[in-house]
Amino acid sequence: MRGGHRREKKKKAKEWYVIVAPKVFGEIEVGETLADDPAKLLGRTVELTLDELTGHMIRSSHTKLLLQISEVERGVARTRLVGHEVERDYLRSLARRRISKIDVNIVVTTKDGEKMRVKASCFTVRRASNTQEHTIRKEMEFVISERARELNLNNFMQEILLGKLSSDIYKRVRKIYPVRRVEITKTEIGARAER
């Protein structure tokens, strides 16, 4: 009987907190969570697809965003973007036989000093030679690091999520070898980039 009373008391102490997206996404409500102490919410990661966040304005159900609760005030849990990831099933659908998949994994620093890891994949039309793969990889790394240097974090992430960076890489590398698609497959911002 006493144990049940104690459990009931603990439940009453919990409160609902509204989770909001970062400013770059208009601070819209993305969910709710229950906690007995707001400090316990700090650092918690929230995952949602890009089209869920943008209200289907950007059609991309295969792009998952990672938001981390960074501040809790008056029942509102504010988040910051800590990265994104393209679903593996989608990437597998792009990787066909007799083609080359060229991967890049690079740590860059944005114009406003934010360190981030960027992973990208280029899918060719036919199998490329080792020399062509090497040249494409170098070009991908160059475009990603140059763009990061020119833009602040929010603008750089916007170019990644809207597909502009992929498109720019595609235009550059197709001059080296016929390319079917380029995807920025994953980003990790801040401390996550160091791992």
C-alpha angles and dihedrals in degrees: 000000000000092000090054090051091051091050091050091051091052092051092053090054091061118096135195118248125196112227114216130193122244120276091261087066094045096261091270121170111264101174149314134258137191123231139159091210124031090214089066089064094060111106094015112140123227120198125201138150122260093243091051089055097044096041091247092301086123107041104215115127090161093062114086120196123209115212123181124205105242104165135023121196133158096345094315123112110201120203139203127208111254098172150305138242134200112225115258094229090060092049091048089054089058095049106084132169120277094023132102123243109201116195130199127192112182137160113220137176120225125223090264092053100259114148117217142166116230123194120190138174130205119200116201128208093236135008111293126212121252090255092052091047091050092049092048091049092051091049092049091050091048095051093046095048093043092051092047090053091051099046138054117240097265094049092044092051090046090056090049095048095044091050095243095123092049090049093050092049090047092054091051100044097043086070087063098044137344107280128193101192145349122204132183092221103185143003129191118191129205119339091004090063091063094061 
